[in-house]
Amino acid sequence: MRAWVFATAAAVLASSPAQAGESACWFEEGTLVVPAVVAGAAGDYILDTGTARTILHDTRAQAEGFEQTQLTGEVRVAGVVLRERPVVVEGLDARTYAHPTPIAGVIGADVLSGFVLDVSYSPCRIALHRPASAPPTRGAVLPMGRFGHLPLAPAGVTDGVRGARGPWILAVSQPLPARLNEAVATVPGAAKPEELYPGGVWTAQLAGLSFAGQVAPDVQAGLLRQAEADGALGAIGSPVLSRWTLRFDFPRGRLTLKEQGPPLGSDGPR
């Protein structure tokens, strides 16, 4: 397990030129989708702070003539150009089957974490700023730690009898409100527990989730592999996060939230 630490120093950008910019996106099937180019493959990509690595869908990689599972190539997204970036080739069918249009891959936290990232779900828009040139913003501010490139913020959860509080991965394109680390949660009586993991079709229910000073009751949840969660309690997804406009200030270790939707407890997470 890696230690949970708050970022205190400016992140180092790629050695190649990187221009800050913004892009329209669309929010569908619980995910943020943006136009991007990865290793020369232009298309629609999921943008996710909760995915550690940038991914090219294996079917798209094959169509582009790539046979390797590990690539190095240029990434273009929201006006940013990063050269010589590592790209993983893997299947994404379990994650993208419900999308009405083909998904070429995922823009992961490894690309995003050198910037200040602004995310708005409605209207859907994302922006990447160089650390020293991000415009001012207002909202509630939380400390933001990291596991590698993945952003973490404190949150609490209860099953109605017991509770736990600690760091959670913030996954802007996780369609489920919450996934709990399998090391801290079980689902007694589940006939097919494997279906509670990403790619499965079942969910369980939490009595409550508290985040950013608000409490959401009766939250749908699944499980997360311990290797993916590391020392985090789990991952918080878009049905919770989409009620705010979010600023992920990776270099300074801060998360800013500006209210955009109804309180979490009003109708539950969206």
Buried (B, 14 or more C-beta within 10 A) or exposed (E): EEEBEEBEEEBEBBEEEBEBBBBEBBBBBBBBBBBBBBBEBEBBBBBBBBBBBBBBBBBBBEEBEBEEEEBEBBBBBBEBBBBEBBBBBEEBEEBBEEBEEEBBBBBBBBBBBBBBBBBBBEEBBBBBBBBEEBEEBEBEBBBBBBBEBBBBBBBBBBBEEEEBEBBBBBBBBBBBBBBBBBBBBBBEEEEEBEBBBBEBEBBBEBBBBBBBEBBBBEBBBBBBEBEBBBBBBBBBBBBBBBBBBBBBBBBBBBBBBBEBBEEBEEEBBB
